[in-house]
Amino acid sequence: MIETTLSTQLINPTVTYVKKELTHAEGGHDWWHIQRVWQLARHIGSKENVDMLVVELGALLHDIADSKFHNGDETVGPEKARTFLQSIDAPESVTNHVVSIIQNISFKGGNHRPDFRSPELAVVQDADRLDALGAIGIARTFNYGGFKNRPMYDPSVTPNMTMTKEQYKQSLAPTINHFYEKLLLLKDRMNTNTAKEMAEERHRFMEQFLEQFYREWDVDVA
């Protein structure tokens, strides 16, 4: 009962806070993205031996200030999350764990390896990655590409599969390239068995989408 009460006391104000903070966020990183990741994290976490309070708070706060929208500054999100969690009297151990999740959840390029690992991070990371796959993932990718005024596709610009973390962050490549540089890599980087199973269908859908995209792009008019 005490744990349930503590969870309610922390989760409810966090939901309110995140909704307010992301009111005008880009459509692929708004409250609805957070809600989907939150629900996915709860689903995956229910099948794992994890601290669900940390999982839920990590999911809710993981994109509270995505560095993409803060000139690449990766300290803004963790600092905002810490300040908020302290304001609602979250236990210090919970706060530290959630902050570590936020600092290490992002893909950040194929060659990046995180400095921190935990079962809770694994669950939240899987949930976030699943929301980058399938129909939702495709929609989010093109929404962000439009937000940044990037071309959908340029056959002369090939995907860069060996980018460093900084190159990945600064990339201005066409949106289609993002499928190869990140999205199609995620299926094999899931941490939990539950997420691995869910990723299979979403991955196949993206492959089918790309096949159709290229067919429509290269229509034979002869």
C-alpha positions in Angstrom: 0.0 0.0 0.0 2.8 2.4 0.9 4.5 1.7 -2.4 1.3 2.2 -4.3 0.6 5.5 -2.6 4.1 6.8 -3.3 3.8 5.8 -6.9 0.5 7.7 -7.2 2.0 10.7 -5.5 4.8 10.8 -7.9 3.3 9.6 -11.2 0.2 11.9 -11.3 2.1 15.2 -10.9 4.7 14.0 -13.4 2.0 13.4 -16.0 0.7 16.9 -15.4 4.1 18.4 -15.6 5.1 16.6 -18.8 1.9 17.4 -20.6 2.4 21.1 -19.8 6.0 21.2 -20.7 5.4 19.5 -24.1 2.3 21.5 -25.1 4.0 23.0 -28.2 6.5 20.2 -28.9 7.2 18.9 -32.3 4.6 16.2 -33.2 7.0 13.3 -33.0 8.3 14.2 -29.6 5.1 15.5 -27.9 3.0 14.3 -25.1 1.5 11.5 -27.3 4.9 10.1 -27.9 5.5 10.1 -24.2 2.2 8.4 -23.5 2.9 5.7 -26.0 6.4 5.1 -24.5 4.9 5.1 -21.0 2.3 2.5 -21.9 4.9 0.4 -23.8 7.2 0.6 -20.8 4.5 -0.5 -18.5 3.7 -3.5 -20.7 7.3 -4.6 -21.1 8.1 -3.9 -17.5 5.3 -6.1 -16.2 7.2 -9.0 -17.7 10.6 -8.1 -16.2 12.0 -8.0 -12.7 12.3 -4.2 -12.5 11.4 -1.2 -10.2 8.2 -0.1 -12.0 8.2 3.3 -10.3 11.6 4.0 -11.9 10.4 2.6 -15.2 7.3 4.8 -15.3 9.1 8.0 -14.2 11.9 7.3 -16.7 9.4 6.8 -19.5 7.5 9.9 -18.6 10.6 12.2 -18.3 12.9 10.6 -21.0 12.2 13.4 -23.5 11.4 16.3 -21.2 14.1 18.3 -23.0 15.4 16.3 -26.0 18.8 17.7 -27.0 17.7 17.9 -30.6 15.6 20.9 -29.6 18.1 22.5 -27.3 21.1 23.0 -29.7 22.4 19.6 -28.9 22.8 20.2 -25.2 22.4 16.9 -23.5 22.4 18.3 -20.0 19.1 20.2 -20.2 16.8 17.1 -20.0 18.6 15.4 -17.0 18.8 18.7 -15.1 15.1 19.5 -15.7 14.1 16.0 -14.6 16.2 16.2 -11.5 14.8 19.6 -10.5 11.3 18.4 -11.0 11.7 15.2 -9.1 13.2 17.0 -6.2 10.3 19.4 -6.2 7.8 16.5 -5.7 10.1 14.9 -3.0 11.0 11.8 -5.0 13.4 9.6 -3.1 17.0 10.5 -4.0 17.8 6.9 -5.3 14.8 7.1 -7.6 15.8 10.5 -8.9 19.4 9.5 -9.5 18.2 6.4 -11.4 15.7 8.3 -13.6 18.3 10.9 -14.4 20.8 8.1 -15.4 18.1 6.6 -17.7 17.6 10.0 -19.4 21.3 10.4 -19.9 21.7 7.1 -21.5 18.5 6.2 -23.4 19.2 7.9 -26.7 20.6 6.1 -29.8 23.2 8.8 -30.5 24.6 7.0 -33.5 25.5 3.4 -34.2 29.0 3.6 -32.6 28.0 5.0 -29.3 28.0 2.8 -26.2 26.2 3.9 -23.0 28.1 4.4 -19.7 25.2 3.2 -17.5 23.1 0.1 -17.6 20.2 -1.2 -15.6 17.1 -3.4 -16.1 14.9 -0.3 -15.8 16.9 1.5 -18.5 16.6 -1.6 -20.7 12.8 -1.5 -20.5 12.4 2.3 -21.1 14.9 2.2 -23.9 13.0 -0.7 -25.6 9.8 1.2 -25.2 11.3 4.3 -26.8 12.8 2.4 -29.6 9.6 0.6 -30.4 7.9 3.9 -30.9 10.5 4.7 -33.5 9.5 1.6 -35.5 6.5 0.6 -37.6 3.7 2.9 -38.8 4.2 5.3 -35.9 7.9 5.3 -36.4 7.5 6.2 -40.1 5.1 9.0 -39.3 7.4 10.4 -36.7 10.4 10.3 -38.9 8.7 12.2 -41.8 7.1 14.6 -39.3 10.6 15.5 -37.9 12.1 15.7 -41.4 9.4 18.2 -42.4 10.0 20.1 -39.1 13.7 20.4 -40.1 12.8 21.1 -43.8 14.8 18.1 -45.0 14.3 16.5 -48.3 12.4 13.2 -48.1 14.9 11.4 -50.4 17.9 12.2 -52.5 19.4 9.2 -54.4 22.7 11.0 -54.6 23.1 11.1 -50.8 23.9 7.6 -49.5 23.4 6.6 -45.8 26.4 7.0 -43.6 26.7 3.9 -41.5 29.9 4.8 -39.7 29.0 8.1 -38.1 30.4 9.2 -34.8 28.1 10.5 -32.1 28.7 14.1 -33.1 28.3 13.4 -36.8 25.0 11.7 -36.1 23.8 14.7 -34.0 24.7 17.1 -36.8 23.5 15.1 -39.8 21.3 17.0 -42.3 20.7 13.9 -44.5 17.4 13.2 -46.2 14.7 11.5 -44.2 14.9 8.2 -46.0 18.6 7.9 -44.9 17.4 7.8 -41.3 15.8 4.5 -41.8 19.2 2.9 -42.6 21.3 5.0 -40.1 19.0 4.2 -37.2 15.5 2.7 -37.6 16.4 -0.5 -39.3 19.1 -1.2 -36.8 16.8 -1.0 -33.8 15.2 -4.5 -34.1 18.5 -6.2 -33.3 19.3 -3.8 -30.4 16.2 -4.5 -28.3 17.1 -5.6 -24.7 14.1 -7.6 -23.6 12.4 -10.6 -25.2 9.0 -8.9 -25.2 10.4 -5.9 -27.2 12.3 -8.2 -29.6 9.0 -9.9 -30.4 7.1 -6.7 -30.9 9.9 -5.2 -33.0 9.8 -8.0 -35.6 6.4 -6.9 -37.0 7.2 -3.2 -36.9 10.5 -3.8 -38.6 8.9 -5.8 -41.5 6.3 -3.0 -42.0 9.1 -0.5 -42.5 10.8 -2.8 -45.0 7.6 -3.1 -46.9 7.1 0.7 -46.8 10.6 1.3 -48.2 10.0 -1.2 -51.0 6.8 0.6 -51.9 8.5 4.0 -51.6 11.2 3.1 -54.1 8.7 1.6 -56.5 6.7 4.8 -56.5 9.8 6.9 -56.8 11.2 5.1 -59.8 8.1 4.7 -61.9 8.9 3.4 -65.4 7.3 5.8 -67.9 8.8 4.1 -71.0 
